[in-house]
Amino acid sequence: MLTLFYSPHMTSVDNEAGRASGHADVPLSEPGRLQARQLGQHYATEALAAIFCSDLQRATTTAQIAFSGRDLPLVPDARLREYDYGDMTQYPIAQVEEEFPRRITEP
C-alpha cells in the first residue's frame, strides 16, 4: 500500500512579512530553516521512498534540510506550486484575501 505524507514548505521570508508569495521564488527565513530541521526529525523513523516538492526554493530548501543525510530522491515539480496570485503576487495577504477571499484559506 502506498502512503503519502504532506507537509507544506516551512516559513519563508514572505510568510514573515505577511505577503502572499504565490509563484514568487522566495527563500526560507531563518525560523523556516529551523522548522525544516524539526520536520526531518518528525519523519526520521518513516521509511520514505522519495520526496516530491514544488520547484520553488522555499520548498526545495525545506526538503533538502529536512531530509539531508538520507539517501532519498528529491523530485521538484512545478505542478506542486501553490496558487498563482498573478499581479497580486507578494501583495499583503490581507489585500489578497479582500480580492480573492477563498484563495488564501481554501486554495
Secondary structure, DSSP 8 states (H G I E B T S, - for coil): -----------BHHHHHTB--TT----B-HHHHHHHHHHHHHTTTS----EEE-SSHHHHHHHHHHTTTS---EEE-GGG-----GGGTTSBHHHHHHHSHHHHH--
